[in-house]
């Protein structure tokens, strides 16, 4: 689906040699669509990561919930909501500790997550801290292989857990991805200038929404190259285009801007 002709001059995607504090602030405030840093991760680091991937215990999502095949490593909090609005804590902490132990066993060097968090902390002017729940550090830094595409959807911790979850209070959420493998064609990320409205539920499809929900919305398309990093505000609806051949693999986490001006991270 082609993007609607630009209407909001501030909803743009920019390429930069590095992430800056202004980028993060603009993404949080909604005055920028996305920031891409080409070559954020060196090719030898991408190759090292690919060499270690087979040692990580990956699994597919339940096809009843996620109809397109997505291979993952590491728990994401929004997959552990209980029947109400809270966290299925026993299941989450079990899987988080298992993932943390598996990551340590692999001993990935260089570590794409550690590199990314360190650079983002330098950009912000203070180290990125892990999000905590009851003083306990959550897991941060998932891996996703998305070759069949991802539905239009959004991610918003404050909607997913409206009664609160972290010890820290999050006022804005950002999504970070860095690619260690990309296909020759396809695999673009699209971000729309649209956030959830109650009327969107008429377009509900599994965990996401049909394209009709964003049919007339302004958007940006970003096709990754190996080593590229991308950051955007995931409260905006977004999706991934399928790729016919090759592997599209990224390490990812969320950043949260807190009421105290701190950056925290989680998956």
N, C-alpha and C positions, 0 to 999 in steps of 0.2 A: 504494500500500500504506500503510495507516495505521500510525503509529508505535505501538509497544507502550507500554502505560501505564508511566510513569516508575518506575524501581526505584532508580536511583542518584541521590540528591538533588543530587550535585555535577555530574552530566552535564546541564547546562542551557545554553541560549543566552541571551545578554544583549545588550541594546541599550545603547549608550553614546554620549556626545557626542564621545568621543575614545578612542583606544587608550592604555592605560597599561602601565607595566612589570609591574604585578600581573597584568593580562590575559595578557601574553605568558608570564609565569612559570607561571600556572595552566594555560594551554593546553599548555605544554611538559610539565608534570607530570601532566596528565590529570585535573585537577580542575575543568575547564570544557569544555563541548562546542564552543562557538563564540562569537565576539564580532562584532557588527555595529555599524557606525557609520553611521547614516543621514546623507545629505548630506555625506559625506566629501569628495567632489569637487563643486565648484560646477557648476551647470547650464551656465553659459557655457563652462566648461572641457570639459564633456562634449560640447557642441556643436562646439567647436573640434576635439576629437579625432575626432569623427565626420566632420568636413569633411576631415580629413587621411587618413582610413583608405583611401580609394580610391587613394592614392599609395603605399601599402605593398604589397609583393609577397606576397600571401597565396596559400595553396595548401590543398587538401584532404588529409587523411590517406589512406593506402592503405586502401581498403575491405576488403581481405582481413584486415587487422589491426584496423581500427576500423570496425565495420559501420554505425554511425550517422554521418551526415555532420558533420564538424567542420572549420571553416575556421580556419586558423592563420597567424600570422606569428611568426617567431623559433624557433630550435631549442631543444628541451627535451632535457636530457641523457639522460633515460631512453629516448629514441627512438634513441640512438646506442650502445647496448650491442652489443658484438661477440658472437661465438658462444660465448665463454666468460663471464667475469664482468667484463671490462674495457671500456674505451671505444674505439670506433672513432675514434681521434683525428684521422686525416687528414680524414675526412668531417665530423666535428664542427667542427673549427677552420675548415675552408673555409666551412661554412654559417654559423658564428658571425660570422666577419669580414664575410661578405656581408650578414647581417642588421644588423650594427652600422653598416655603410656606408649601407644603405638607410634606417635610422632617422635617421641624421645628415642625409641628403639631404632627407628630409621636413621636418625642423626643426620638429617638433610643439611648439607653445607655446600654453598651458602644457603641460609634460611630465607626464602622469599618473604615470609611474614615478618620476621625480625627486621629485615632490611627496610621493608615498607613502613613499619611502625616507627622505626628510628628516623626515617626521612620526614615523615609527616609530623613527628614531634618537633624536629628541628624547624620545620616550616612554621609551626604554630608558636614556637618559642617556649614550649614546655613538653616534657615527655608525655606520650599517650599512656594512660593507665588502663588496666583491665577493668571492665565492669564487674561489680560484685553484687551478690545476693546474700544477705545475712552475713556479710564479711567474707564470703566464699567466692573465689575467682571463677568466672565463667570461662568456657572454652572460646578461644578466638582464632580464626584462621581456617576456614573450610576450603576444600578443593571441589570444584564442579567441572565435569565434562559434559557439555551441552552440545550435541550434534544434531538433534532432531528439533531444536528450537525450544523456546519457553513461551508460555501464554502471556498475554497482556496481564499484568498484575502490579501491585504496589507492595511496599514493605514499610510499616509504620509501627514501631514498638508501642507507642502510646495508644494506638487503636487496638493492637493485638492483645495488649495487657492493660486495659483502661483503669484498673485499680492500682496500677503500679507494679514494678518488678524489681528494679535495681535499687541499691542503696543510694545511688546518685540519681538526681532528677534530670531527665533528658528533655531539652527544649527543641532540638533539631537533630535529625539523623541523616548521615551520608553513607553511601555505598562505595566501596573500593574494590577494584578488580585489577589483577595483573596477570597477563597471559604468558604461559610458557609453551603453548602450542596453538597454532591457528590453522584453519583450512585455507586452501588456495582461493576459494570463493565462498560467499555466504557468511553466516555467523555474525551479522551486524547486530549491535545493540541499538534499539530505538527508544528514545525517551520523549514522552508527550507532555505538553503543557496542560496537564489535567490531573487533578487530585480527586480522590473518592468523593462521590455524592450519592445520596440514597437512591436516586434514579438509576445509578449504574447497576444495581442489583438485578434489573430486568435482563441484563446481558451476562449474568453470571455463567461461568463455564468451569467446572471443577474448582481448582484453587484460584482461578483467575477470571478473565472476562473475554467475551467475544470482541472482535475488532470494531464492531458497531459502537462500542462505548467511547472510542476515540476517533471515530471516522472523520470528524470535522475539526480536529484539534491540531494545533501547531506542534511540530516535533523536530527532533534532530536524529540523524542516523550516523552511527559510528562503527566503522569496520576495524577490528583490531589487527595489529601486526604483532608478531612475536616480540615479547619484551615490553610491550606497551602497558601502561597503567591508565585506568579510567576512574574518575570519581564523579558522582552525580547524587542528586537528592532522590532517594527511592520512594518518597511519598508521591512523586510524579509517576504516573503509570508508565511502565516500561516492558519490553519484550525482547526476545532473541530470535533472529531469523535462522531457519535451518540451514545447514551446510551439506551439500551433496556428498562430499568426500573429505577425508582428512579428520583431524581431531582438534576440537576447540576446548582447551583446558585452561582454567584460571584458578588462582588462589584468591580468596575473597574474604572480606569481613566488613562489618559496619562500624562507623564512627559515630559517637554521640557528643554533641555540644551540651554541656550541663549548665545549670543555673549559676555555677561558680566560675564559668569560663574554661573549665577543664575539658579535655578530649578524652573520651573513654572508648574502648573497643570491645566488640563481641561478635559472635556469629549467630 
